[in-house]
Amino acid sequence: MLMVVVTGLAVGALYAGAALAYNAMYSTSKVLSITTGHLFMLSSVTGAYLITDLGQPIVLGLAGAILVSVVFGLLTELLAVRRILARSEEHLWLLSTLALATIVQQSVALWWGTEPRAFPRLLDQDFTAGPWDQKFWLPIAAVILIALALEWFYRHTLYGKVFLAVAEDPFAARARGISTDRVRSFSYGMAGLLGGLVGFAAGQLTFAYFALGLSLTLYGFIALAVGGMGSNLGAIIGGLALGMLSTFATYFFGGEYQQTIAVGILMAFLLLKPEGLFGNKQTRQV
């Protein structure tokens, strides 16, 4: 049972990381990018390629994985979001980000292959470590550190306060001379950094797999819906709760019920508490 709990926490931390990446991008653009999970997928595939196939040291593998994810985050904003928001306020970004996600996923499948490939061991540890294995605790530690870093960034840095101002009211921020396009681009790069770190730390848990992006996009959104849009605390709690429920569902009922339960949780929250556990109700000023 301890193994089930630890696995649930590790998987939940991965979902929480995806929800945090969603939050970073949504706060400045009000866009729920379908490419969110692909930030993590590109990190794990790039890290495995650099370390296993090219024989590079782990530090270079981590740097390369983060770089690829950050660049993809910036390209998402530039190619699939910026021009859409400049031309229309409709939800056409749903199609543009879906198209970009599909292109990237299929390109990785053609290059990397469609079978999951093992991610290299990052620490010198015996495989018999059981629930104390690094594949469980590395993603948990990475998400905790990132959450603390984000909290410090928002509260104690000038750019963090600018970030919050744009998230609160982009029109007022633009009137005060803030370049909202630059801040939005920065937020997508920050999401890429987050995806690069967590995707690399969780590589041993998820394997380097081309279809990882789509599943993380879905589960990250469910975690965000449960926790509440815009709340990092909600993203973490929603991700951990979803990870635990999914893992226990697999343990007691079988893996075929995992996605059914996850989507059921999403439907329940959208119907009963659409703002999530920690989200704010949207009010319209008259």
CORNORHU-V132283 format. One record per residue. RES is the residue in one letter. SS is DSSP state (2 for helix, 1 for strand, 0 for the rest). PHI is phi in whole degrees, -180 to 180 (NA if undefined). PSI is psi in whole degrees, 0 to 359 (999 if undefined). Layout:
RES;SS;PHI;PSI, RES;SS;PHI;PSI
This chain:
M;0;NA;326, L;2;-60;320, M;2;-62;321, V;2;-65;317, V;2;-64;314, V;2;-65;319, T;2;-62;318, G;2;-62;320, L;2;-66;319, A;2;-67;315, V;2;-65;320, G;2;-63;323, A;2;-63;322, L;2;-64;317, Y;2;-65;321, A;2;-64;321, G;2;-61;318, A;2;-64;321, A;2;-66;322, L;2;-64;321, A;2;-64;319, Y;2;-55;311, N;2;-59;316, A;2;-59;319, M;2;-80;320, Y;2;-67;325, S;2;-60;326, T;2;-102;345, S;2;-124;345, K;0;56;36, V;0;-119;131, L;0;-99;91, S;0;-73;131, I;0;-71;348, T;0;-85;2, T;2;-57;308, G;2;-65;335, H;2;-72;340, L;2;-61;320, F;2;-74;319, M;2;-62;315, L;2;-63;324, S;2;-64;312, S;2;-67;320, V;2;-67;316, T;2;-64;316, G;2;-61;316, A;2;-64;321, Y;2;-65;313, L;2;-67;318, I;2;-82;312, T;2;-82;309, D;2;-78;319, L;0;-97;351, G;0;71;26, Q;0;-80;154, P;0;-65;161, I;2;-61;323, V;2;-62;316, L;2;-68;325, G;2;-63;318, L;2;-65;315, A;2;-62;317, G;2;-66;320, A;2;-64;316, I;2;-66;317, L;2;-60;314, V;2;-63;318, S;2;-67;319, V;2;-64;316, V;2;-62;319, F;2;-67;323, G;2;-61;316, L;2;-65;321, L;2;-67;326, T;2;-60;313, E;2;-64;318, L;2;-72;316, L;2;-92;325, A;2;-111;350, V;2;-120;309, R;2;-59;310, R;2;-70;328, I;2;-66;314, L;2;-67;330, A;2;-72;334, R;2;-103;336, S;0;-157;150, E;0;-97;2, E;0;-72;168, H;0;-84;42, L;0;-70;343, W;2;-61;337, L;2;-61;318, L;2;-74;319, S;2;-68;318, T;2;-72;327, L;2;-65;318, A;2;-63;315, L;2;-65;319, A;2;-62;319, T;2;-66;317, I;2;-61;313, V;2;-65;316, Q;2;-62;314, Q;2;-69;326, S;2;-65;317, V;2;-65;321, A;2;-62;319, L;2;-68;323, W;2;-84;313, W;2;-89;332, G;0;106;164, T;0;-100;358, E;0;-96;141, P;0;-62;137, R;1;-120;144, A;0;-64;143, F;0;-94;141, P;0;-66;152, R;0;-71;134, L;0;-96;333, L;0;-123;154, D;0;-79;97, Q;0;-147;142, D;0;-70;148, F;2;-71;348, T;2;-89;16, A;2;-68;343, G;2;64;229, P;2;-67;348, W;2;-96;11, D;0;-67;150, Q;2;-63;333, K;2;-66;338, F;2;-88;318, W;2;-88;337, L;2;-64;312, P;2;-65;325, I;2;-63;313, A;2;-64;321, A;2;-64;317, V;2;-68;321, I;2;-62;314, L;2;-65;320, I;2;-67;318, A;2;-62;318, L;2;-66;319, A;2;-65;320, L;2;-64;319, E;2;-63;317, W;2;-65;318, F;2;-61;315, Y;2;-69;325, R;2;-92;332, H;2;-124;7, T;0;-123;150, L;2;-65;317, Y;2;-67;329, G;2;-64;321, K;2;-70;324, V;2;-63;318, F;2;-58;314, L;2;-66;324, A;2;-65;318, V;2;-67;321, A;2;-65;324, E;2;-75;313, D;0;-156;92, P;2;-64;330, F;2;-70;317, A;2;-66;322, A;2;-64;320, R;2;-66;324, A;2;-66;333, R;0;-89;9, G;0;92;11, I;0;-84;133, S;0;-80;97, T;2;-67;329, D;2;-63;319, R;2;-68;319, V;2;-65;319, R;2;-63;317, S;2;-62;320, F;2;-62;320, S;2;-65;324, Y;2;-72;324, G;2;-65;323, M;2;-66;321, A;2;-63;322, G;2;-64;320, L;2;-62;316, L;2;-62;313, G;2;-63;324, G;2;-66;317, L;2;-68;310, V;2;-71;320, G;2;-62;322, F;2;-70;316, A;2;-66;329, A;0;-96;8, G;2;-59;322, Q;2;-69;335, L;2;-83;320, T;2;-96;343, F;0;67;166, A;1;-90;100, Y;0;-136;131, F;0;-66;330, A;0;-89;4, L;2;-61;325, G;2;-61;317, L;2;-66;316, S;2;-67;321, L;2;-70;327, T;2;-60;316, L;2;-68;308, Y;2;-70;327, G;2;-65;321, F;2;-67;320, I;2;-63;317, A;2;-61;321, L;2;-68;319, A;2;-65;323, V;2;-69;314, G;2;-76;327, G;0;117;127, M;0;-61;128, G;0;91;352, S;0;-103;117, N;2;-69;323, L;2;-62;317, G;2;-63;322, A;2;-62;318, I;2;-68;312, I;2;-65;318, G;2;-63;320, G;2;-66;315, L;2;-65;318, A;2;-63;316, L;2;-65;318, G;2;-62;317, M;2;-66;315, L;2;-64;318, S;2;-65;318, T;2;-68;317, F;2;-68;326, A;2;-64;318, T;2;-65;320, Y;2;-67;318, F;2;-91;326, F;2;-116;341, G;0;111;155, G;2;-64;338, E;2;-69;344, Y;2;-94;354, Q;2;-62;308, Q;2;-70;326, T;2;-62;316, I;2;-66;319, A;2;-62;314, V;2;-68;326, G;2;-63;319, I;2;-61;317, L;2;-60;313, M;2;-62;319, A;2;-62;316, F;2;-71;323, L;2;-66;329, L;2;-84;318, L;2;-94;325, K;0;-146;74, P;0;-63;338, E;0;-82;354, G;0;83;180, L;0;-67;320, F;0;-120;9, G;0;-80;161, N;0;-99;139, K;0;-66;137, Q;0;-77;125, T;0;-116;146, R;0;-106;125, Q;0;-79;129, V;0;-109;999
